[in-house]
Amino acid sequence: MIQVSELIRLKGHHVHTIQKKTAVIEAARAFLEEEVSSFLVANGDQIIGIFTKNDLVRTAVNRPAGFGDLSVDSVMSSDLFTT
């Protein structure tokens, strides 16, 4: 089994972030372009949540007519536990 330290060494230290008012569709495009499955959501330089591909799928299922009017902060996970 790979250790966390080895995973970080292989993956790198770059953290992907987006701003809270980013459109959900723009974030979806960024998932593809950046080849990542989550973004930390920022309000300026403060991290306020996380937006994951799971959040995107949940939004698409709950709003089959579309989500072009939604920003990431309206559908992100915000109950983060940090140390």
N, C-alpha and C positions, 0 to 999 in steps of 0.2 A: 504494500500500500504506500502511496506517495505521501510524504510529509508536507504540511502546509508551507514550510520554509522552501522546500524544493518547488512546489507549485508556484509560489511567488517569484522565485528565481527564474522559472521557465516563462511565466506569463508576463512578468514585468511589473513595474510599480505604477504605471499610468492608470489613473482613475478617470473614468468617463463621466462627465457631468453635463446636465442641460439646465437651462433656466426654467423656473416654474411656469411661465406663461408660454412656453413652447407648445405649439399645436401638436396634438396627439399624432396626426398624420405625419408631421415633420419628424417626430421622434421615431415613428415606425420606419421611415426611410433611413434614419440615422442608425437604427438597429442593423439594417442590411449593409449600409456603407461601412460602418465601424466593425461589423462582425462581432457584436456583443449582445448579451441578453438582458442587460440592465444598465440604467444610468442613475447616478445619484442626482437628486433634484436640488437645485440651489435657488436661494433668494439672495441675489448678490453673491457674496462669498460664504454665506451660511448654508449648510446642508439641512434641508427641511424634510426630505423624504427620499424614496427610491421608486423608480418607474421600471417595471420589468415587462418582459414579453407576456408573462401571465396576466399582468394588469391590462395589457393591450388586448389580449384574447377576451378577457372578461368584459371589457368595454365594447368590443365588437359584438359579442353575444347579447349583451344587454341593450345595445342600440343598433339593431340590424339596419335601420334606415341610414346610418352613418354617424360619424363623430367628428365631422369637419369643424364643428363649432367649439369643440372641447379643447382645453389646454391641459397639459400634463398634471398640474396641481389639483385638478378636479377629480382625477382618477388614480393618483399615485398612492402608494402605501406610505403612511406617515408615522405610524407607531414604531419608531426605530429604537433599538436598544444598542447603545454604544458604550464603550469603556475607554 
